[in-house]
């Protein structure tokens, strides 16, 4: 006898055997028991979830001579003829091959004839979304008011392509994707009956590859058993499907967290040398980052195997969510580009370099991830105290590798901030003024900003010195871009508010360069600022 695939050999024979669709099977059984059958059913859902199987069980159940609690007995002559596909009362039509009006007319011509062996004539139309517009229109009237002895069962994976006029005439049932736990449980039952042993992690991975489809999972299992023989292990499964095992994928994630480009590329080369598929590597890593996000958001209720939870626990705290979102975007771009770019290896290698070197990415998500990482480190530093100051001659490095600088030491000497030729021109500092107090408590002011959630603003002020001159607090910033940002009204107001909360009184603030000669303030008179630039205005100039 010819070999029969597992998904055909172990196809459910009654409603109780259908996995993961109890909300549908219970409803249909109750309708059969109560005699309230609908004249048309529409089964929709992803592939391999039991639509056609349920339709075949229903066709036997309504015609069975001795049904058992709504289930077909599968022993009577009617059930056996339907199982043998020789019963003229049950017809299964593939709409993908019979799309035209003439095919529907053939069905309509048979509707008026009563069933010969059972109670009902049942028409199962699979992939019904493939019918043409004319075929749908030809079916409408018969589908709305069929004879009492006719039942239509329509099945589709593309419910959005079904006309509303068809939907309104059917009793619709949505088939859910099958959970990994249910797939594993069913596979264990099958393997036990077949006398084959398998490890739990291998079965979980087969179920994961099935992506919620029992048929896909059993097809993959068939392929793996042909390779492994009587014992199935995770290593054999990954070898057959060309996938990357979880340990390697989470090692990749560790390389990304540590920014180790060399290790990531070496690991990638090892995977390619062992025959792993580029698409599987990218999609596997994408799945890992997705799992880390879900684990971080809902750690207590996250469903995963014990081994996978250990992997997640070891690396989840190394990432923050914005960084993980950016990683997913990088990998998504890589996978999409596989369809248009000839060298998938180059795309994968470039993606790994971008993942391990965030400073290379200049898009919004990458920038947001880097800011989030900086805020997290800054918050940790504020809670644990400031680090030791870096040496002045330390070589430059990437921003993610530079430790945050120590707040400036307290000093009343303004000479450090002005060129020697102009030192005598600086006004004297008023002792005991609010500005002087703000200068002496500058560390407390920056801490107050951080405590109020102004982390980014606080980061701009680290390493920046403040100096009180004539009851004005000059904030000396050498970077023109930072000087411009701090001069914005929103940021100035936040700084003044922090100063008032620490000092107890309002202080005039100027954002200045290191020589305190150029300052910007929201309190300057407009004409004074323009006059300083050499502009002369007539006396009747009106700003309104």
Secondary structure, 3 states (H helix, E strand, C coil): CCCCCHHHHCCCCCHHHCCCCHHHHHHHHHHHHHCCCCCEEEEECCCCCCHHHHHHHHHHHCCCCCCECCECCCCCHHHHHHHCCCCCCEEEEECCCCCCHHHHHHHHHHHCCCCCCCCCEEEEEECHHHCCHHHHHHHHHHHHCCCCCEEEEEEECCHHHCCHHHHCCCEEEECCCCCHHHHHHHHHHHHHHHCCEECHHHHHHHHHHHCCCHHHHHHHHHHHHHHHCCEECHHHHHHHHCCCCHHHHHHHHHHHHHCCHHHHHHHHHHHHHCCCCHHHHHHHHHHHHHHHHHHHHCCCCCCCCHHHHHHHHHHHHHCCHHHHHHHHHHHHHHHHHCCCCCCHHHHHHHHHHHHHCHHHCCCHHHHHHHHHHHHHHHHHHHHHCCCCCCCCCCCCCCHHHCCCCCCCCCCCCHHHHCCHHHHHHCCCCCCCCHHHHHHHCHHHHHHHHHHCCCHHHHHHHCCCEEEEECCEEEEECCCHHHHHHHCCHHHHHHHHHHHHHHHCCCCEEEEECCCCCCEECCCCCHHHHHHHCCCCCCCCCCCC
